[in-house]
């Protein structure tokens, strides 16, 4: 086999592997962040959401809501994590 043919054969094998591996590499250590706020004459609220999928396989989610109104203020949160 000539050198050019070997290079073409290697390239033909490498390209599909890179095409399928690139999305997985890009997805490693991903995060999602969101913030919502609203205010009316009855009160105000602010919500934060954070979700993370780390490259070690761990996943975490947290949602925190701050609320204030005429009857007082409150904080509620939900959290979850998995390895």
N, C-alpha and C positions, 0 to 999 in steps of 0.2 A: 504494500500500500504506500502510496506516495505521501509526502509530508502534507501537501495541500488537502488530500483526501482525508488524512487523519484529523487535521484541524477542522474540516467540515463535519466529520463524524462527531468529534468532541463538541462542537458548537451545537449540533443537532440534538445532542443529549443534554447539554447544559441549559439551553434556553427554556425548555418546558419546566425543568426543575426550578429555575429562577422565577418563572411566571407564577408557579404555584406556591413558592416559598415567600415571595415578596409580600402578599397580603397578611400572612401570618406574622411576619417580622414587623410589619407596620402596626398590627393590632396589639403587639406586646406593650404592656405598661400604658394602658389607655385610661383616660379620665373624662368624666362628664360633670360639669358644674352649671348650676342654674340658680338664679335669684329672682324672686317675684316680690313686689311690694304693692300695697294699696293703702289708701287712706280716704276716709270719709268723715263726716261730722260725728259719726258714731264711734269711730276708732280707727286704728291702723294695724296693719299686719305685714310681716316680712317673713318670707320662707326661703331657706337655703337648702339645696339638694346637691349632694356630692356622691358620685359613684366612681369607684376605681377598680380596675382589673390590672393587677401587677404582673410583671413577667415571671414571677415565681409561682403563679397560679392562685394567689390569694385574691379575694374579691371583697370589697367593703362598700356599704351604702349607709348614708346618714341623711336624715331630713330633720331640720330644726325650724320651728315656727315661733316667732315672737308676736304676741298680740297685746295691744293696749287699748283700753276703752274707758268709758265712764265708770265702770264697776271695778277697774283695776287692770293689772297686767299679768300675763302668763307666758310661760315657755313650755312648749311640748317638743319632744324629740323621739325619733325612731331610728334605731341603728341595727345593722346586721353585718356579719362578717363570716367568711368561710375560707378555709385553706384547701 
